[in-house]
Amino acid sequence: MTRALYSLCGADERRFFSPHCWKAVMALAHKGLDFEEIPTTYARIKAIGGGASPTVPVLDDNGRLISDSFAIALYLEEAYPERPSLFGGEGGKALSRMVEGYSQMIIHPAIMRIALLDIHAILDEGDKTYFRESRETRLGKPLEVFAADGEAEKAAFGAKLEPLRHMLKFQPFIGGQTPLFADYIVFGALQWLRVSAGLAMLAADDPVMAWFERCLDLHQSRGRTVTAA
């Protein structure tokens, strides 16, 4: 069986940084499925499946193409029901949608202010032009102006993770005693920050860091390395 995941990379093809691609990587590892991760720059996305998706991740599961990290997780849950569940039932899917909202509305905007220029710096030269033009159009200002408050955002970043710290008082993972896709959603965001700019704004003894390290260690026994930085 041929299974491939197209994941966003920088100029260094070993440097995968997209939060959404990391979610898909972790979901595949959770299911114990073998796959090849194909480094994909922004410029190469249009060649996937003849333009099947404008974004990555894209999973090619033996010729079937699925894009969007949440859609990939739902597909894996349906296609491989005999393997460990990513959701633990319908309630887990609903939980994951709430966590997705928290991550993308609270955590992602903060990371953009902190790491925007770092992300730009790790891209290959062709992608840098696209990234700058597309983000400046979206933001309505130059990257440097948007990122000017980065240091203040670093100082405030820890507070945005307080809901996660509260949860960690009662259980080791968002999913409970074991991780679910909801864990991988927040993990993907923090791995995006770690790979592009580092996690120095979080103290080593922060419960969030302990949780993050547990997530990094989850799938090592399956031979899948998820610690690239």
One Martini backbone bead per residue (centre of mass of N, CA, C, O) as a GRO file, in nm:
protein
  229
    1MET     BB    1   0.097   0.036   0.022
    2THR     BB    2   0.033   0.378  -0.060
    3ARG     BB    3   0.152   0.649   0.157
    4ALA     BB    4   0.105   1.011   0.158
    5LEU     BB    5   0.246   1.322   0.293
    6TYR     BB    6   0.195   1.658   0.240
    7SER     BB    7   0.446   1.889   0.359
    8LEU     BB    8   0.551   2.174   0.493
    9CYS     BB    9   0.844   2.357   0.393
   10GLY     BB   10   1.147   2.477   0.378
   11ALA     BB   11   1.454   2.504   0.257
   12ASP     BB   12   1.458   2.285   0.462
   13GLU     BB   13   1.323   1.966   0.414
   14ARG     BB   14   1.334   1.898   0.741
   15ARG     BB   15   1.143   2.163   0.788
   16PHE     BB   16   0.856   2.128   0.951
   17PHE     BB   17   0.586   2.385   1.033
   18SER     BB   18   0.300   2.309   1.006
   19PRO     BB   19   0.030   2.264   1.209
   20HIS     BB   20  -0.148   2.088   1.017
   21CYS     BB   21   0.065   1.874   0.945
   22TRP     BB   22   0.118   1.779   1.235
   23LYS     BB   23  -0.160   1.666   1.283
   24ALA     BB   24  -0.140   1.446   1.062
   25VAL     BB   25   0.107   1.301   1.166
   26MET     BB   26  -0.016   1.223   1.444
   27ALA     BB   27  -0.260   1.068   1.335
   28LEU     BB   28  -0.102   0.847   1.186
   29ALA     BB   29   0.061   0.751   1.431
   30HIS     BB   30  -0.181   0.677   1.610
   31LYS     BB   31  -0.272   0.453   1.389
   32GLY     BB   32  -0.007   0.308   1.277
   33LEU     BB   33   0.078   0.442   0.997
   34ASP     BB   34   0.235   0.421   0.712
   35PHE     BB   35   0.453   0.686   0.573
   36GLU     BB   36   0.526   0.945   0.345
   37GLU     BB   37   0.703   1.245   0.369
   38ILE     BB   38   0.649   1.529   0.162
   39PRO     BB   39   0.819   1.786   0.067
   40THR     BB   40   0.650   2.119   0.062
   41THR     BB   41   0.616   2.390  -0.099
   42TYR     BB   42   0.421   2.635  -0.201
   43ALA     BB   43   0.492   2.593  -0.510
   44ARG     BB   44   0.414   2.268  -0.504
   45ILE     BB   45   0.108   2.236  -0.444
   46LYS     BB   46  -0.016   2.252  -0.743
   47ALA     BB   47   0.100   1.947  -0.815
   48ILE     BB   48  -0.105   1.809  -0.644
   49GLY     BB   49  -0.314   1.626  -0.815
   50GLY     BB   50  -0.353   1.862  -1.025
   51GLY     BB   51  -0.477   2.066  -0.801
   52ALA     BB   52  -0.652   1.950  -0.549
   53SER     BB   53  -0.501   2.171  -0.358
   54PRO     BB   54  -0.414   2.487  -0.199
   55THR     BB   55  -0.331   2.297   0.045
   56VAL     BB   56  -0.175   2.189   0.340
   57PRO     BB   57  -0.252   1.893   0.387
   58VAL     BB   58  -0.197   1.587   0.189
   59LEU     BB   59  -0.354   1.278   0.144
   60ASP     BB   60  -0.225   0.970   0.000
   61ASP     BB   61  -0.442   0.685  -0.017
   62ASN     BB   62  -0.400   0.496  -0.267
   63GLY     BB   63  -0.524   0.761  -0.450
   64ARG     BB   64  -0.654   0.909  -0.215
   65LEU     BB   65  -0.756   1.244  -0.163
   66ILE     BB   66  -0.682   1.444   0.135
   67SER     BB   67  -0.778   1.746   0.284
   68ASP     BB   68  -0.725   1.858   0.572
   69SER     BB   69  -0.674   1.771   0.892
   70PHE     BB   70  -0.963   1.699   0.987
   71ALA     BB   71  -1.041   1.528   0.741
   72ILE     BB   72  -0.818   1.322   0.784
   73ALA     BB   73  -0.909   1.222   1.061
   74LEU     BB   74  -1.191   1.128   0.972
   75TYR     BB   75  -1.092   0.930   0.762
   76LEU     BB   76  -0.919   0.747   0.945
   77GLU     BB   77  -1.153   0.663   1.132
   78GLU     BB   78  -1.318   0.523   0.901
   79ALA     BB   79  -1.090   0.346   0.749
   80TYR     BB   80  -0.955   0.268   1.064
   81PRO     BB   81  -1.134   0.128   1.314
   82GLU     BB   82  -0.917  -0.089   1.436
   83ARG     BB   83  -0.774   0.152   1.529
   84PRO     BB   84  -0.692   0.393   1.711
   85SER     BB   85  -0.868   0.645   1.835
   86LEU     BB   86  -0.909   1.001   1.775
   87PHE     BB   87  -1.206   1.044   1.954
   88GLY     BB   88  -1.399   0.839   2.115
   89GLY     BB   89  -1.628   0.960   1.953
   90GLU     BB   90  -1.852   1.216   1.917
   91GLY     BB   91  -1.745   1.384   2.156
   92GLY     BB   92  -1.453   1.412   2.041
   93LYS     BB   93  -1.532   1.578   1.797
   94ALA     BB   94  -1.650   1.816   1.949
   95LEU     BB   95  -1.401   1.881   2.113
   96SER     BB   96  -1.214   1.935   1.868
   97ARG     BB   97  -1.366   2.183   1.764
   98MET     BB   98  -1.316   2.357   2.012
   99VAL     BB   99  -1.006   2.339   2.008
  100GLU     BB  100  -0.974   2.457   1.728
  101GLY     BB  101  -1.085   2.735   1.802
  102TYR     BB  102  -0.881   2.804   2.020
  103SER     BB  103  -0.627   2.776   1.849
  104GLN     BB  104  -0.708   2.966   1.595
  105MET     BB  105  -0.808   3.228   1.778
  106ILE     BB  106  -0.562   3.241   2.001
  107ILE     BB  107  -0.283   3.106   1.927
  108HIS     BB  108  -0.218   3.174   1.629
  109PRO     BB  109  -0.206   3.489   1.639
  110ALA     BB  110   0.032   3.495   1.837
  111ILE     BB  111   0.235   3.340   1.662
  112MET     BB  112   0.239   3.534   1.429
  113ARG     BB  113   0.371   3.770   1.589
  114ILE     BB  114   0.623   3.610   1.682
  115ALA     BB  115   0.697   3.425   1.386
  116LEU     BB  116   0.676   3.558   1.105
  117LEU     BB  117   0.981   3.624   1.039
  118ASP     BB  118   1.086   3.337   1.085
  119ILE     BB  119   0.926   3.202   0.864
  120HIS     BB  120   1.034   3.369   0.631
  121ALA     BB  121   1.341   3.287   0.677
  122ILE     BB  122   1.296   2.957   0.614
  123LEU     BB  123   1.241   3.006   0.333
  124ASP     BB  124   1.248   2.998   0.021
  125GLU     BB  125   1.282   3.231  -0.216
  126GLY     BB  126   1.013   3.181  -0.368
  127ASP     BB  127   0.828   3.184  -0.105
  128LYS     BB  128   0.882   3.467   0.010
  129THR     BB  129   0.716   3.631  -0.189
  130TYR     BB  130   0.445   3.497  -0.143
  131PHE     BB  131   0.425   3.536   0.162
  132ARG     BB  132   0.439   3.839   0.173
  133GLU     BB  133   0.206   3.913  -0.019
  134SER     BB  134  -0.023   3.746   0.118
  135ARG     BB  135   0.007   3.859   0.411
  136GLU     BB  136  -0.011   4.164   0.350
  137THR     BB  137  -0.293   4.148   0.232
  138ARG     BB  138  -0.432   4.026   0.484
  139LEU     BB  139  -0.313   4.245   0.702
  140GLY     BB  140  -0.249   4.546   0.578
  141LYS     BB  141   0.072   4.503   0.621
  142PRO     BB  142   0.374   4.477   0.700
  143LEU     BB  143   0.545   4.242   0.858
  144GLU     BB  144   0.711   4.430   1.048
  145VAL     BB  145   0.463   4.573   1.169
  146PHE     BB  146   0.310   4.327   1.278
  147ALA     BB  147   0.581   4.225   1.448
  148ALA     BB  148   0.643   4.460   1.657
  149ASP     BB  149   0.476   4.300   1.905
  150GLY     BB  150   0.634   4.032   1.975
  151GLU     BB  151   0.741   4.075   2.267
  152ALA     BB  152   0.465   4.118   2.398
  153GLU     BB  153   0.351   3.845   2.306
  154LYS     BB  154   0.546   3.669   2.462
  155ALA     BB  155   0.462   3.771   2.745
  156ALA     BB  156   0.144   3.680   2.687
  157PHE     BB  157   0.132   3.377   2.599
  158GLY     BB  158   0.093   3.205   2.857
  159ALA     BB  159  -0.204   3.300   2.917
  160LYS     BB  160  -0.331   3.147   2.662
  161LEU     BB  161  -0.272   2.853   2.827
  162GLU     BB  162  -0.457   2.828   3.082
  163PRO     BB  163  -0.670   2.614   3.001
  164LEU     BB  164  -0.459   2.386   2.984
  165ARG     BB  165  -0.354   2.397   3.275
  166HIS     BB  166  -0.619   2.334   3.410
  167MET     BB  167  -0.656   2.052   3.283
  168LEU     BB  168  -0.368   1.934   3.393
  169LYS     BB  169  -0.473   1.892   3.693
  170PHE     BB  170  -0.655   1.615   3.596
  171GLN     BB  171  -0.480   1.547   3.327
  172PRO     BB  172  -0.244   1.454   3.074
  173PHE     BB  173  -0.477   1.501   2.859
  174ILE     BB  174  -0.727   1.612   2.670
  175GLY     BB  175  -0.834   1.303   2.636
  176GLY     BB  176  -0.694   1.226   2.918
  177GLN     BB  177  -0.501   0.947   2.964
  178THR     BB  178  -0.517   0.984   2.654
  179PRO     BB  179  -0.480   1.073   2.340
  180LEU     BB  180  -0.614   1.297   2.101
  181PHE     BB  181  -0.675   1.507   1.849
  182ALA     BB  182  -0.691   1.751   2.036
  183ASP     BB  183  -0.389   1.744   2.109
  184TYR     BB  184  -0.278   1.786   1.812
  185ILE     BB  185  -0.377   2.070   1.773
  186VAL     BB  186  -0.198   2.210   1.989
  187PHE     BB  187   0.067   2.084   1.919
  188GLY     BB  188   0.090   2.206   1.633
  189ALA     BB  189   0.117   2.497   1.726
  190LEU     BB  190   0.377   2.458   1.908
  191GLN     BB  191   0.552   2.334   1.681
  192TRP     BB  192   0.549   2.579   1.502
  193LEU     BB  193   0.698   2.756   1.705
  194ARG     BB  194   0.945   2.580   1.762
  195VAL     BB  195   1.057   2.558   1.464
  196SER     BB  196   1.065   2.878   1.406
  197ALA     BB  197   1.129   3.021   1.730
  198GLY     BB  198   1.055   2.876   1.978
  199LEU     BB  199   1.001   2.816   2.361
  200ALA     BB  200   1.124   3.042   2.564
  201MET     BB  201   0.841   3.162   2.682
  202LEU     BB  202   0.855   2.885   2.830
  203ALA     BB  203   0.883   2.720   3.102
  204ALA     BB  204   1.021   2.423   3.200
  205ASP     BB  205   0.786   2.394   3.448
  206ASP     BB  206   0.560   2.390   3.265
  207PRO     BB  207   0.287   2.196   3.211
  208VAL     BB  208   0.286   2.236   2.903
  209MET     BB  209   0.570   2.121   2.856
  210ALA     BB  210   0.511   1.839   2.961
  211TRP     BB  211   0.291   1.777   2.757
  212PHE     BB  212   0.460   1.826   2.502
  213GLU     BB  213   0.667   1.602   2.563
  214ARG     BB  214   0.465   1.374   2.556
  215CYS     BB  215   0.390   1.414   2.260
  216LEU     BB  216   0.674   1.371   2.140
  217ASP     BB  217   0.690   1.063   2.272
  218LEU     BB  218   0.453   0.883   2.170
  219HIS     BB  219   0.585   0.756   1.866
  220GLN     BB  220   0.874   0.630   1.897
  221SER     BB  221   0.803   0.316   1.900
  222ARG     BB  222   0.718   0.342   1.578
  223GLY     BB  223   0.957   0.516   1.433
  224ARG     BB  224   0.844   0.812   1.472
  225THR     BB  225   0.959   1.128   1.407
  226VAL     BB  226   0.852   1.445   1.596
  227THR     BB  227   1.133   1.644   1.650
  228ALA     BB  228   1.167   1.835   1.437
  229ALA     BB  229   1.377   2.164   1.400
   0.00000   0.00000   0.00000
